[in-house]
């Protein structure tokens, strides 16, 4: 979700040197932003001593500003260890505002996390217009050894999420696949292991359905996503990645809610399909899906398959 902000900033100030502290794996998310430098967070950085070593690496960069777009315990420790005159600017995640929505039940649309990331730069007298974000370019996969039928529409489905309260049932996912697979190629996305196994079985049992779960690097997965006509995603990472390429993203929401600020970038509000508020009037009951009341874990399945298909047909 930081990618559009970093991209707009770099395009607006091309002579500014930017070093992003992240893992090597996640650095691929920035692969279409030119002249970005990286300081990789490694396994040996996870301890207090490791953070001390990381602090020394940061000092060697001789930076003018440190912008913390994470604002968690680990980055706060880094700030403490630096204890220097380097201006350290951090994102306001709006935690209190989000908790207030959960505690009072008074739903209102909060500032998006993209905008919250952008706001940090205002302390540098920099105002970033996120509408100037240029979507990533579609990556040519024509020479790749994929079995997708390239003459058909290409639909991506990412059915899993970190928490059960954010996952549409596989029974409902299969209904969507069965409806679409006669006229489109379906590409299933998921992680290695159990998700990979389950999606492989689904793909083998259905026409025009293919699983790339556990098979691709993040770079190659992004390349495939860039070729989709539409992505159907939970409140999870694949929807955010697809939005970077300007792909239409239909996101499904259960215990969480797009109004808390985590909807995919640049997507119209009608692309976020939420659970039945009449049946589950307290939604949202969780910010990230982890701490969810038992009676709301299955709220996402109050979304009718026909409503998802209706929105898909409106788009493609």
Secondary structure, 3 states (H helix, E strand, C coil): CCHHHHHHHHHHCCCCCEEEEECCCHHHHHCCCCCEEEEECCHHHCCHHHHHHHHHHHHHCCCCEEEECCCCHHHHHHHHHHCCCCEEEECCCCHHHHHHHHHHCCCCCCCCHHHHHHHHHHHHCCCCCHHHCCCCCCCCCCCCCCCCCCCCEEEEEECCCCCHHHCCCHHHHHHHHHHHCCCEEEEECCCCCHHHHHHHHHHHHCCCEEECCCCCCHHHHHHHHCCCCEEEEECCHHHHHHHHCCCEEEEEECCCCHHHCCCCCCCCHHHEEECCCCCCCCCCCCCCCCCCCHHHCCHHHHCCHHHHHHHHHHHC
